[in-house]
């Protein structure tokens, strides 16, 4: 594959099964995400959305099929580890902050193994927390933060490695409507400023309509795709 013109990430005929094939999470998925694109992945609970993101993040491996990063197949754990360290940021619905670490420390720890000095990690973490509006809360432990604040810490953590791809798996799913709107606007602003590719998993059609492209998943398969202008006209 031509690496210069290749998509940032591409899944070719990717399937994922469990229990010796009796449970099918993904069926022959073909999805390509271009550089700088904002793509929403939409589907009901159990449709395979999270399985798809886990494959894109390298947390899980396909039962069959291939995954390519900038035209090069990613086939081993070491390559995926390097990509998550250097190029891929991830925001989870459940926040997944370490409960005994402060907001600042939760962001700093994401830079372990990057070669940055302690001072450089601290400076970058402070800057990120200030950028997401938590400059006055960075010493707080997660239990002392609201749900919206915890998700903003998680966003800051996901940006610690200056990713070119940000995967957000239902990032507003555990938030009330006001916090959900704040977090979504923050993600979109940060994405525009950094020129990142954003893949956002959601079941919310209103959120999905903000994307450049919508990929719909049903029963582990791509059920259809639409451009933003088409989605907003319905």
N, C-alpha and C positions, 0 to 999 in steps of 0.2 A: 504493500500500500504506500502511496506517495505521502511521506510524512509532512511535507510542506503544506499540502492542500487537504490533508486529512482532517476529519472532525477532531475535536478535543478528546471526546470519549465516544466509543461506539460499541454496541453489543450486537453480535452476529449470531442469530439462531440460538440464543441462550435459553436453556431450560434448567429448572431446578426442581428436583423431586426429593421426597423424604420417604422413610420406611420402605426401602426397596422398591420405590416407584409407585407405591399405593397412594401417596399424597403428592399432588402436583401443585407447586407454588407458581412456577413460570413455565410457559409453553412457547418455545421457538420465538423468543422476543428479538426483534430487530429495531434498534433505536440508535440514532446518532445525534449527538449534541455538539453544536458548533461553538467556536470561540466567541465569547461575549454574549451568547444567547441566554435568554431567560425562558425556561421551559417549566410548565406546571405538569405534574403527573397526577391525574385525577382518577378516582375510583372508589367504590364502596369499601367498607371494612372487609378484609379478607380477600380482596381482589388481587393482591400480589404487589401492591405499591411499595411496601417496606422491603419486601424481598428484593425488588428491583434495585432499590437504593443501596441495600447491603451488598449486592453484587457490584454496583458502581463504586462503592467505597472499599471493596476488597475485604470486607468482613466475612463474606461468604463466597464460595466458589461455585460456578455453574456445574451442574451434573453433566451437561453437554453444551457445546457452543463456545464462542471465543469473545474475549473483551480486549479492545484496543485502546491505547492511550496515545494520542497524536500519531496514529498509524502504526504503532508498535504493539504487538500482542503482550498483554500482562498475564504471565502464566505462573508466577511463583510468589510466595509470601514476602520475600525480601524486596521485590519490586513494589508490591503494594505498600509495604511499610514505608519505603522511601517516598512514595507518592503522597501518603497521608502526612508524612513529616514535612514535605517540601511544597506540595502543590494542591492538596485537597483539604478543605475545611468542612466540618460536619456539625450541624445543629440538630439535636434530638428533641422530640416532644417532651421527654421526661427530664430534661435539663442535664442529668447525670453529672452534677457537681460533686466533688469530694467533700463530704460533710464536715470534716475536721480542718479544712483549709479555708482561709479567707477568700473573698472574691479575687483579690490580687493574686494570691497564691494559686488559685484555680486557673488563672490565665497564664501565670508564669510557668506552671508545670507542663503546659502544652508545648513549650519551647525546649524541653529536655532533649538533648541529643542533636540540637541544631548547630552547635558550635558557638553559640552566642555566650558572652560572659554573663555572670550573674547580674552585673550592673546593666548590661544591654537588655536582658530579659525583663528586669524590673522597669526600666524606662519604657520599653515597648508596651508592657502590661498596663502601666499607669496611663499611657497615652490612649490605649484602646478603651479602658474603662471610662476615661473622661469623654471619649468620643461617643460612647453609648449612654452618657448621662449619669454615670455612677461614680464620679470623682469623689463625692463625699461619702460613699458607701463601700469603698474598696477594702476596708479593714474588717467588714462584717462577715460572719460565717453565713452559709446558705440559709440556716433556719431563721436568721434574723432578717432575711430579705423576702419581699413579696414575690409572688409567682412571676410577675412581669419583670421584676429586677433580676430574678434568677435566670430568666431566659435571656436577658440582656448580658449577663455575665457569660452565659453559654455562647452567645453570639461573639462577644469579645474574644473568648477562648478560641472559637473557630477561625478567627482572623489572625491569630498570633503568628502563623507561618506565612502570612501574606498569600493565601491560596489563589490560584487562577480558576478553580472550580469550587463552588460552595454548594453542598448538598444539605437541604433543610427538610427533615422528615416531620411533617405536621407541626411546625414550630409554634403555631398558635393554638394547637389542639387543647392544651390544658389551661388556657387563659380566658378570662372574661372578655366581653366584646371590646371594651375600652383598651385593655392591655393588648389584646390581639391586634387591634388597629395600629397601636403604637409600634409594636414589634414588627409588623409587616412593613410599615413605612420606613422604619429604621433599616431593615434588610434591603429594601429597594434603593434607599439612598446610598447605603454603603456599597451596594453592588454597582450603582452608576458611577460613584466616585472612583472606585478601584478598577472598573472595567471587567469585573469578574463574570464568569459564566455562573448562572444560578439555576439549579434544579430544585424545585419546591414541590414537595408532595402534599396534597391537600384533598379533602372531600368537599371543600367549600367552593362553589362555582364563582362566587364574587371574587375571591382571591385568585382563582385560576384565570379569570378573565383579564387580570393585570399582566399576564405573561405574553411573550412574543408568540409562543406556540403552546398548545395544550395537547398532551398525549393521554388518551383515555385507556385505562386498564380494566379489563373485566375477565374474571375466571383465569387469571394468569396470562392473558393474551392482550396484545395491542388491539383495542376495539375501534380505534380511529384517531385521527389527528386533525387539528384545526388551527388556523392562524388566529391571532388575537382579534383582528377586525371581523372575522367570521363569527367568533365566539360572542363578541359584544353585540352583534346584530340580532341574535336570537332572543 
